[in-house]
Amino acid sequence: MLDLIDGFPDQWEKGWELGEKQFFSLPEELLNIVVLGMGGSAIGGDILQALAREKINCPVIVNRDYSLPPWVGENSLVIAVSYSGNTEETLTSLEKAKEQNATVWGVSSGGMLKEKIEKNYLQIPAGLPPRAALGYTLAPVLALFNNLGLMEIPAEEIEETREIIGEINQENGGERGQEGPAALLAEKLADFLPLIYGPGALGGVAARRWKCQINENSKAPSFWAEYPELNHNELVGWEEPEEVLEKIKVVNLLDYGANPRNKKRMEITAEILQKKGVGVQVVPSQGKYPLARVLSLIYFGDYVSFYLAQRYGIDPGPVPIIEKLKGELKNVD
């Protein structure tokens, strides 16, 4: 798993190159974009949705289900992302998208998804856990959108992103990473329940990714929430039971591009929690542009999840519980 996380900068480059070679015709009047996916294959859609808040002039929705909204139709672009190509929820909703005459594009390493899309399909390298294939499931989509004129990503933003993920790799990867900032943070989180908070769309999607990586890599519970919404409900829940609160630590993901009011909310929330004896760690984003900022938070979190698994003496790779669930579902079928 450490090798896979270390390889993300190279994977990102290869994924971007694959996407730059893609092109197809969009609906004459594009009204919405829907990304189909589950788990590690869907997080790229979440990041796209967050970036779209600033960069795309139509709604972007991530669909995690067997069903599909009835408004998806001939004016929709539907992107089906399944790393294995065999994710049953994605395949089922893809069939509905085709029945509803949407323009579809698929991304997978093969599987049934490749068979179900005659054209507008990108095959990516196989053999990875889906959560460790973000460079192949996100970068091609962004590069394609840049080509199609759906999303403007300046060359400066692309280069900044490249540089920053390289720097994070240098600080936290390989043997040197044992003393790096991600390993040090993992040490502070060990034996606690991590709650990951982030401001706005970009901070929120980074928090979600942290939660999922801690679940799958560290084999530990974790939860996430987003500012400002958490100040209207979750903050009130820091009262009882005291013995549970003592085992929680909060990680505030500080996106420097977030709304100033959200930054202030983070500061006030941290003060409230610290007075209750709750440990609060702050992880700042890096970079000027949105893509660099969100990936800096996400990539650093991937390393934290690995070092937390190491702290627990756990192999971060296998996910036997998920495989057991899939096996049980096949038995039901």
C-alpha positions in Angstrom: 0.0 0.0 0.0 2.8 2.4 0.8 4.3 1.8 -2.7 0.9 2.5 -4.2 0.5 5.8 -2.2 4.1 6.7 -3.1 3.2 6.1 -6.8 0.4 8.6 -6.9 2.3 11.4 -8.6 3.4 9.1 -11.4 -0.1 7.7 -11.6 -1.6 11.2 -11.8 0.7 12.0 -14.8 -0.3 8.9 -16.7 -4.0 9.4 -15.9 -3.9 12.9 -17.2 -2.2 11.8 -20.4 -4.9 9.2 -21.0 -7.6 11.8 -20.5 -6.0 14.2 -23.0 -6.4 11.6 -25.7 -10.2 11.3 -25.1 -12.8 13.3 -27.0 -16.5 12.9 -28.0 -19.5 15.0 -28.8 -21.6 16.4 -26.0 -25.4 16.9 -26.0 -26.3 20.0 -27.9 -27.8 21.5 -24.7 -26.0 20.0 -21.7 -28.1 20.5 -18.6 -26.4 18.2 -16.1 -23.5 15.9 -15.5 -24.0 12.7 -13.4 -21.1 10.5 -12.2 -22.0 6.9 -11.4 -19.8 5.2 -8.8 -19.3 3.6 -5.5 -16.6 3.6 -2.9 -13.1 4.3 -4.1 -14.3 4.6 -7.7 -16.8 7.4 -6.7 -14.4 9.7 -4.8 -13.2 11.2 -8.1 -16.8 12.2 -8.9 -17.0 13.8 -5.5 -13.9 15.9 -6.2 -15.2 16.8 -9.6 -18.5 17.9 -8.0 -16.6 20.1 -5.5 -14.4 21.7 -8.3 -17.5 22.2 -10.4 -18.8 24.7 -7.8 -16.2 27.1 -9.2 -15.6 25.8 -12.7 -18.7 24.3 -14.4 -21.9 26.1 -15.4 -24.3 23.1 -14.9 -25.0 20.8 -12.0 -22.7 17.9 -11.3 -24.2 15.0 -9.3 -22.6 11.9 -7.9 -25.1 8.9 -8.0 -24.3 6.2 -5.5 -27.2 3.8 -6.0 -28.9 1.3 -8.3 -31.5 3.8 -9.4 -31.2 7.0 -11.4 -33.2 10.3 -11.2 -35.9 10.6 -13.9 -34.5 14.0 -15.0 -31.4 12.2 -16.5 -32.0 12.2 -20.2 -30.8 13.3 -23.6 -29.4 16.5 -22.3 -27.3 14.7 -19.7 -23.7 13.5 -19.7 -23.4 10.4 -17.5 -19.9 9.2 -16.5 -19.8 5.6 -15.2 -16.7 4.9 -13.1 -16.0 1.5 -11.8 -12.4 0.5 -11.3 -13.2 -3.2 -11.6 -15.8 -2.7 -14.2 -18.1 -5.0 -12.2 -19.7 -2.8 -9.6 -23.3 -3.9 -9.5 -24.9 -0.5 -8.5 -22.9 1.3 -11.2 -23.8 -1.2 -13.9 -27.5 -1.1 -13.0 -27.7 2.7 -13.1 -25.7 2.8 -16.3 -28.3 0.6 -18.0 -31.0 3.1 -16.8 -28.9 6.0 -18.2 -28.8 4.3 -21.6 -32.5 3.7 -21.5 -33.1 7.4 -20.7 -31.0 8.3 -23.8 -28.2 10.1 -21.9 -24.7 10.5 -23.4 -22.5 8.0 -21.5 -18.8 7.7 -21.0 -17.2 4.9 -19.0 -13.9 4.4 -17.1 -12.8 1.1 -15.8 -9.9 -1.4 -16.0 -12.2 -3.8 -17.9 -15.0 -6.0 -16.7 -18.7 -5.8 -17.7 -18.7 -2.0 -17.9 -16.4 -2.2 -20.9 -18.8 -4.6 -22.6 -21.8 -2.4 -21.9 -20.4 0.8 -23.5 -19.7 0.4 -27.2 -17.9 3.7 -27.5 -16.8 6.6 -25.3 -14.9 4.3 -23.1 -11.5 4.6 -21.4 -9.7 1.5 -20.2 -7.2 2.2 -17.3 -4.5 -0.1 -15.9 -5.7 -3.0 -13.8 -4.4 -4.6 -10.6 -5.0 -1.9 -8.0 -7.4 -1.4 -5.1 -9.9 1.1 -6.3 -9.0 3.5 -3.4 -5.4 3.5 -4.7 -6.4 4.3 -8.3 -7.5 7.9 -7.9 -5.0 9.1 -10.4 -6.6 6.9 -13.0 -10.2 7.6 -12.0 -10.0 11.4 -11.6 -7.2 12.8 -13.7 -8.6 11.5 -17.1 -12.0 13.0 -16.3 -10.5 16.4 -15.6 -8.3 16.3 -18.6 -11.3 15.3 -20.8 -13.4 18.1 -19.4 -10.5 20.5 -20.1 -10.4 19.2 -23.7 -14.2 19.6 -24.1 -14.2 23.1 -22.7 -16.5 22.0 -19.8 -13.9 23.0 -17.2 -11.1 25.5 -17.6 -7.9 24.2 -15.8 -5.1 26.6 -16.5 -1.6 25.2 -17.2 -0.4 27.0 -14.0 -3.0 25.0 -12.0 -1.9 21.7 -13.5 1.8 22.5 -12.8 1.1 23.6 -9.3 -0.8 20.5 -8.5 2.1 18.4 -9.9 4.6 20.2 -7.8 2.7 20.0 -4.6 1.8 16.3 -4.7 5.5 15.7 -5.5 6.5 17.6 -2.4 4.0 15.7 -0.2 5.5 12.5 -1.5 9.0 13.6 -0.7 8.1 14.5 2.9 6.0 11.4 3.7 6.9 8.6 1.3 9.3 5.6 1.6 11.5 5.0 4.6 11.9 8.8 5.2 8.2 9.0 5.8 8.5 7.3 9.1 9.6 10.6 10.6 7.4 12.8 8.3 4.4 14.9 9.3 1.8 12.3 8.2 3.4 9.7 10.5 3.6 12.1 13.4 -0.1 13.0 13.0 -1.0 9.3 12.8 0.8 8.8 16.1 -1.4 11.5 17.7 -4.6 9.9 16.3 -3.8 6.4 17.3 -6.2 4.8 19.8 -8.7 7.7 19.3 -11.8 8.0 17.1 -10.9 10.5 14.4 -13.6 13.0 13.3 -12.6 14.8 10.1 -14.0 18.3 9.5 -13.5 20.4 6.4 -14.9 23.8 5.2 -17.1 24.1 2.1 -17.1 21.8 -0.9 -13.4 21.3 -1.2 -12.7 20.8 2.5 -15.8 18.6 2.8 -14.7 16.2 0.0 -11.2 16.0 1.5 -12.8 15.1 4.8 -14.9 12.4 3.2 -11.8 10.9 1.6 -9.9 10.9 4.9 -12.8 9.1 6.6 -12.9 6.4 3.9 -9.1 5.9 3.8 -9.0 5.5 7.6 -11.9 3.0 7.3 -10.3 0.9 4.5 -6.5 1.3 5.2 -6.4 1.7 9.0 -9.4 -0.7 9.5 -10.7 1.8 12.0 -14.0 3.8 12.4 -13.9 7.4 11.4 -16.6 10.0 10.5 -16.6 13.3 8.6 -18.6 16.5 8.5 -18.6 19.8 6.6 -18.5 23.4 7.7 -20.8 25.3 8.0 -23.5 22.6 8.3 -21.8 20.9 11.3 -22.2 24.1 13.3 -26.0 23.7 13.0 -26.2 20.2 14.5 -23.1 18.1 15.2 -21.5 20.7 17.4 -24.4 20.3 19.9 -23.6 16.6 20.2 -20.4 17.2 22.1 -22.0 16.7 25.5 -22.6 13.1 26.3 -21.5 10.4 27.1 -18.2 11.9 28.5 -16.4 8.5 28.4 -16.9 8.4 24.6 -15.9 12.1 24.0 -12.6 11.4 25.8 -11.7 8.9 23.0 -12.3 11.4 20.1 -9.9 13.6 18.3 -10.9 16.2 15.6 -8.9 16.9 12.5 -9.7 20.3 10.9 -8.8 20.4 7.3 -8.1 24.0 6.6 -8.7 24.9 2.9 -7.0 28.3 2.5 -9.5 29.2 -0.3 -12.5 28.6 1.9 -15.0 31.3 2.7 -13.6 33.5 5.5 -16.7 32.9 7.6 -16.0 29.2 7.4 -12.4 29.7 8.5 -13.7 31.7 11.5 -16.2 28.9 12.3 -13.3 26.4 12.3 -11.4 28.6 14.8 -14.4 29.1 17.2 -15.3 25.4 17.0 -11.8 24.4 17.8 -11.9 26.7 20.9 -15.2 25.2 22.1 -13.9 21.6 21.7 -10.6 22.3 23.3 -12.3 23.7 26.4 -14.1 20.4 26.6 -10.7 18.6 26.6 -11.0 17.4 23.0 -7.8 17.3 21.0 -7.9 19.3 17.7 -5.3 19.0 15.0 -5.2 21.3 12.0 -4.0 20.2 8.5 -3.7 23.2 6.1 -4.0 22.9 2.3 -1.2 23.8 0.0 -1.2 25.8 -3.2 -3.2 28.7 -4.7 -5.5 26.9 -7.1 -8.5 24.7 -6.1 -7.2 21.5 -7.7 -3.8 21.7 -5.8 -5.5 22.6 -2.6 -7.9 19.7 -2.5 -5.4 17.1 -3.7 -2.8 18.4 -1.1 -5.3 17.6 1.7 -6.4 14.3 0.2 -2.9 13.0 -0.6 -1.6 13.9 2.9 -4.6 12.0 4.3 -3.8 8.9 2.3 -0.4 8.8 4.0 -1.9 9.4 7.5 -4.2 6.4 7.0 -1.2 4.2 6.0 0.8 5.2 9.1 -2.2 4.7 11.3 -2.5 1.2 10.0 1.2 0.7 10.7 0.7 2.0 14.2 -2.1 -0.6 14.7 0.1 -3.4 13.2 -2.5 -3.9 10.4 -1.9 -4.7 6.7 -3.7 -1.8 5.0 -4.2 -3.7 1.8 -6.9 -6.4 2.2 -10.5 -5.6 2.8 -11.9 -9.0 3.7 -15.2 -7.7 5.2 -16.1 -6.1 1.8 -15.2 -9.3 0.0 -17.4 -11.3 2.5 -20.3 -9.0 1.8 -19.9 -9.4 -1.9 -19.8 -13.1 -1.5 -23.0 -13.2 0.6 -24.8 -11.0 -2.0 -23.8 -13.5 -4.8 -25.2 -16.3 -2.6 -28.5 -14.4 -2.4 -28.5 -14.0 -6.2 
